Amino acid sequence: MKIAVLLGGPSSERAVSLRSGAAVAGALKKLGATPIKILVGRDISWLARLKHARPDFVFIALHGKYGEDGAAQSELESAGFRYCGSGPAASALAMDKAETKRVLEASGIRTPAGQLARRGTKIPATTFPCVVKPSDEGSAVGVAIARNRSELSKAVKSSLKYSSTALIEKYIPGVEITAAVLDGKCLPLIEIVPKGSFYDYRSKYSPGMSDHIVPARITSAAAQEASKIAAKSFRALGCRAFGRVDMKVAPDGRIYVFEVNTIPGLTATSLFPDAARAAGISFERLIERMIRASLKAARR
């Protein structure tokens, strides 16, 4: 079976995508498939190369804008290719943190109170501490914690380098957890303990900069509730096959959803493979199951 692996991309997460894509290609080779790496850049030339390769399936290992926001998915559907993960609409929705928040709240799912800051407009009043992030980036790119008005101004300015809007959210203390969803089921929850002040880009992708504790050190009741909330969030956005839901368990036991990731990282330090290993699934079998889940979801 020939499987094309899309990697690279024009987003700020290109370096992570190259690592994810290389890992996926290696796993596919071990599984006996024929991986074909398709490097994606800032133009559409990758699609012509993909058509020329004529793969049986396309594995999207792109992160961030263009790869995760529904653009690549739309191109693949128009060209008639089968591919992994969520469709264009769900991908676009999950990539937009403000819209994700709106849909989750409408579905009765708790998220931190938040508001948007836009270029050329006054930064809205908020309480401190707060978390500032680009509204359509991943991998914790441009994320910062602000403890006063001066830090807020700097954080918003930094976030707006990556996006036209910045999301300002109430800071929620507690245990940071993530749920990997595979074929409609949650894998063991992971507790994330960054070595720094919070789980930023460096903590995510630099070895030794964060601890991933499986199972998460929360009560059994909280774990069951978090898994239910993750699955409900996944469905609310219309996602399919696989993904990751990031949450926090506050000191009062309430669970808050922060975002839904439709193409989770697949690097050596990524959370999704860690959750799979905790469930007894090797990296190679995880890739195989992601493909099978995608084909199954596409038939529905």
C-alpha positions as CSV (number, residue, x, y, z in Angstrom):
1,M,0.0,0.0,0.0
2,K,1.4,3.4,-1.0
3,I,0.8,6.0,1.6
4,A,1.8,9.6,1.1
5,V,2.9,11.6,4.2
6,L,2.3,15.3,4.0
7,L,4.9,17.2,6.1
8,G,6.4,20.6,6.5
9,G,3.9,23.2,5.6
10,P,4.1,27.0,5.8
11,S,3.1,27.5,9.4
12,S,5.1,28.4,12.5
13,E,4.9,24.6,13.4
14,R,6.8,23.5,10.3
15,A,9.7,22.1,12.4
16,V,7.4,20.0,14.5
17,S,5.6,18.7,11.4
18,L,8.9,17.6,9.8
19,R,9.6,15.5,12.9
20,S,6.1,14.1,13.0
21,G,6.2,13.2,9.3
22,A,9.6,11.5,9.6
23,A,8.3,9.4,12.5
24,V,5.2,8.4,10.6
25,A,7.1,7.5,7.5
26,G,9.4,5.3,9.5
27,A,6.5,3.6,11.2
28,L,4.8,2.9,7.8
29,K,7.9,1.3,6.5
30,K,8.0,-1.0,9.5
31,L,4.4,-1.9,8.9
32,G,5.3,-3.0,5.3
33,A,3.7,0.0,3.5
34,T,5.5,2.2,1.0
35,P,5.7,5.7,2.5
36,I,6.1,8.7,0.1
37,K,7.1,11.9,1.7
38,I,5.4,15.0,0.2
39,L,7.0,18.2,1.4
40,V,4.5,21.0,1.6
41,G,5.6,24.6,1.2
42,R,3.9,27.9,0.6
43,D,2.4,27.1,-2.8
44,I,0.2,24.4,-4.2
45,S,2.9,22.5,-6.1
46,W,2.7,19.7,-3.5
47,L,-0.7,18.7,-4.9
48,A,0.8,18.1,-8.4
49,R,3.5,15.9,-6.8
50,L,0.9,14.0,-4.8
51,K,-1.2,13.4,-7.9
52,H,1.9,12.1,-9.8
53,A,2.7,9.7,-6.9
54,R,-0.8,8.3,-7.0
55,P,-0.9,7.0,-3.4
56,D,-3.6,4.8,-1.9
57,F,-4.0,7.0,1.1
58,V,-2.7,10.3,2.5
59,F,-1.4,10.7,6.0
60,I,-1.5,14.4,7.1
61,A,1.4,15.1,9.4
62,L,1.0,18.9,9.0
63,H,0.5,21.1,12.1
64,G,-0.9,24.6,12.3
65,K,-2.2,26.8,9.6
66,Y,-3.0,25.2,6.2
67,G,-2.5,21.6,7.5
68,E,-4.8,21.7,10.5
69,D,-7.3,24.4,9.5
70,G,-9.1,22.5,6.8
71,A,-7.3,23.9,3.8
72,A,-5.2,20.8,3.0
73,Q,-8.2,18.6,3.8
74,S,-10.3,20.6,1.2
75,E,-7.7,20.2,-1.4
76,L,-7.4,16.5,-0.8
77,E,-11.2,16.0,-1.0
78,S,-11.5,18.0,-4.2
79,A,-8.7,15.8,-5.7
80,G,-10.5,12.6,-4.5
81,F,-7.8,11.4,-2.1
82,R,-8.6,9.4,1.1
83,Y,-6.8,11.0,4.1
84,C,-6.5,10.7,7.8
85,G,-8.3,12.6,10.5
86,S,-11.1,15.2,10.6
87,G,-12.7,16.8,7.6
88,P,-12.4,20.4,6.4
89,A,-15.2,21.9,8.6
90,A,-14.3,20.3,11.9
91,S,-10.6,21.0,11.2
92,A,-11.3,24.7,10.6
93,L,-13.5,24.9,13.7
94,A,-11.0,23.2,16.0
95,M,-8.2,25.4,14.8
96,D,-10.1,28.6,15.7
97,K,-9.9,28.7,19.5
98,A,-12.6,31.4,19.9
99,E,-15.1,29.4,17.8
100,T,-14.1,26.2,19.6
101,K,-14.9,27.9,22.8
102,R,-18.3,29.1,21.5
103,V,-19.3,25.6,20.3
104,L,-18.2,24.0,23.5
105,E,-20.1,26.4,25.7
106,A,-23.2,25.9,23.6
107,S,-22.8,22.2,24.2
108,G,-22.6,22.7,28.0
109,I,-18.9,22.1,28.2
110,R,-17.0,24.3,30.6
111,T,-14.1,26.4,29.3
112,P,-12.2,29.3,30.8
113,A,-13.9,32.8,30.5
114,G,-12.3,34.5,27.6
115,Q,-12.4,37.4,25.2
116,L,-10.6,38.5,22.0
117,A,-8.1,41.3,21.3
118,R,-7.7,42.5,17.8
119,R,-5.1,44.4,15.9
120,G,-5.7,48.1,16.0
121,T,-8.2,48.0,18.9
122,K,-7.9,48.6,22.6
123,I,-7.0,45.6,24.7
124,P,-10.1,44.6,26.7
125,A,-10.2,44.8,30.5
126,T,-9.5,41.5,32.2
127,T,-8.6,39.9,35.6
128,F,-5.1,38.7,36.4
129,P,-3.4,36.3,36.0
130,C,-4.6,35.5,32.5
131,V,-3.4,33.4,29.6
132,V,-2.9,35.0,26.2
133,K,-2.6,33.0,23.0
134,P,-3.0,33.4,19.2
135,S,-6.5,32.4,18.4
136,D,-5.5,30.0,15.5
137,E,-2.1,28.6,16.3
138,G,-1.0,25.3,18.0
139,S,2.0,23.8,19.8
140,A,1.7,26.6,22.4
141,V,3.2,29.0,19.9
142,G,2.9,32.6,21.2
143,V,1.3,31.6,24.5
144,A,2.1,33.6,27.6
145,I,0.8,34.2,31.1
146,A,0.2,37.8,32.0
147,R,0.1,38.9,35.7
148,N,-0.5,42.6,35.2
149,R,-1.5,45.2,32.5
150,S,2.1,45.7,31.3
151,E,2.6,41.9,30.8
152,L,-0.8,41.7,29.1
153,S,0.1,44.4,26.6
154,K,3.4,42.6,25.7
155,A,1.7,39.2,25.5
156,V,-1.1,40.5,23.2
157,K,1.5,42.1,21.0
158,S,3.4,38.9,20.8
159,S,0.3,36.8,20.0
160,L,-0.7,39.2,17.3
161,K,2.5,38.4,15.4
162,Y,1.1,35.0,14.7
163,S,-2.6,35.8,14.3
164,S,-5.0,38.6,13.6
165,T,-6.7,38.0,17.0
166,A,-5.4,37.0,20.4
167,L,-7.5,35.1,22.9
168,I,-7.3,36.3,26.5
169,E,-8.5,33.6,29.0
170,K,-8.9,33.5,32.7
171,Y,-6.0,31.5,34.2
172,I,-7.2,28.3,35.7
173,P,-4.9,26.7,38.3
174,G,-5.0,22.9,38.8
175,V,-3.8,19.7,37.2
176,E,-3.2,19.9,33.4
177,I,-4.3,16.8,31.6
178,T,-4.8,15.6,28.1
179,A,-7.0,12.9,26.6
180,A,-6.1,11.1,23.4
181,V,-9.2,10.1,21.4
182,L,-8.8,7.1,19.0
183,D,-11.7,5.7,17.1
184,G,-14.2,7.2,19.5
185,K,-12.5,6.0,22.7
186,C,-10.2,7.8,25.2
187,L,-6.8,6.4,25.8
188,P,-5.3,6.7,29.4
189,L,-5.2,10.3,30.5
190,I,-1.9,12.0,30.8
191,E,-0.9,14.6,33.4
192,I,1.5,17.2,32.1
193,V,4.0,18.7,34.5
194,P,6.2,21.3,32.8
195,K,9.6,22.1,34.2
196,G,9.0,25.8,33.5
197,S,6.1,28.1,34.6
198,F,3.7,26.6,32.1
199,Y,3.5,24.2,29.1
200,D,5.0,26.3,26.3
201,Y,6.6,25.3,23.0
202,R,9.9,24.6,24.6
203,S,8.3,22.3,27.2
204,K,6.4,20.5,24.5
205,Y,9.3,19.7,22.2
206,S,12.5,19.8,24.2
207,P,13.4,16.5,25.8
208,G,13.4,16.7,29.6
209,M,11.4,20.0,29.8
210,S,8.2,18.3,30.9
211,D,7.0,15.1,32.6
212,H,4.2,13.1,31.2
213,I,2.6,11.1,34.0
214,V,0.3,8.2,33.1
215,P,-2.2,7.7,34.5
216,A,-2.9,11.3,35.6
217,R,-2.8,11.8,39.4
218,I,-6.5,12.6,39.7
219,T,-9.3,10.7,41.3
220,S,-11.0,7.8,39.5
221,A,-14.2,9.9,39.4
222,A,-12.4,12.9,37.9
223,A,-10.7,10.6,35.3
224,Q,-14.0,9.1,34.2
225,E,-15.6,12.6,34.0
226,A,-12.6,14.0,32.0
227,S,-12.8,11.1,29.5
228,K,-16.5,11.7,29.0
229,I,-16.0,15.5,28.5
230,A,-13.2,14.8,26.0
231,A,-15.4,12.5,23.9
232,K,-18.3,15.0,24.1
233,S,-16.0,17.9,23.0
234,F,-14.7,15.8,20.1
235,R,-18.2,15.1,19.0
236,A,-19.4,18.7,19.5
237,L,-16.9,19.9,17.0
238,G,-17.7,17.2,14.5
239,C,-14.2,15.6,14.7
240,R,-13.5,12.1,13.6
241,A,-11.1,9.2,13.8
242,F,-8.5,10.6,16.3
243,G,-7.5,13.8,18.1
244,R,-6.4,15.2,21.5
245,V,-8.4,17.2,24.0
246,D,-6.5,19.5,26.4
247,M,-8.1,20.1,29.8
248,K,-7.4,21.1,33.4
249,V,-8.9,19.8,36.7
250,A,-9.3,22.8,38.9
251,P,-8.8,22.6,42.7
252,D,-12.6,22.6,43.2
253,G,-12.8,19.5,40.9
254,R,-14.3,21.3,37.9
255,I,-12.9,20.3,34.6
256,Y,-12.2,22.9,31.9
257,V,-11.5,22.2,28.2
258,F,-8.9,24.5,26.6
259,E,-8.7,23.2,23.0
260,V,-9.2,20.2,20.7
261,N,-6.3,19.2,18.5
262,T,-7.2,17.4,15.3
263,I,-3.7,16.5,14.2
264,P,-1.7,15.8,17.4
265,G,2.0,15.7,17.4
266,L,3.7,12.4,16.7
267,T,7.3,13.2,17.7
268,A,9.4,11.4,20.3
269,T,8.2,13.9,23.0
270,S,4.6,14.0,21.9
271,L,1.6,13.2,24.1
272,F,-0.5,11.1,21.7
273,P,2.1,8.3,21.3
274,D,2.6,8.4,25.1
275,A,-1.1,7.7,25.7
276,A,-1.0,4.9,23.2
277,R,2.0,3.3,24.8
278,A,0.2,3.4,28.2
279,A,-2.7,1.5,26.5
280,G,-0.2,-1.1,25.2
281,I,-0.2,0.2,21.6
282,S,3.2,0.6,19.9
283,F,3.9,3.6,17.7
284,E,3.6,1.5,14.6
285,R,0.3,0.0,15.6
286,L,-0.9,3.5,16.6
287,I,-0.3,4.8,13.1
288,E,-2.0,1.7,11.7
289,R,-5.0,2.3,13.9
290,M,-5.2,6.0,13.0
291,I,-5.4,5.0,9.4
292,R,-8.0,2.4,10.0
293,A,-10.1,4.7,12.2
294,S,-9.9,7.4,9.4
295,L,-11.1,4.9,6.7
296,K,-13.9,3.7,9.0
297,A,-15.1,7.2,9.8
298,A,-15.0,8.2,6.1
299,R,-17.4,5.4,5.2
300,R,-20.0,6.6,7.6
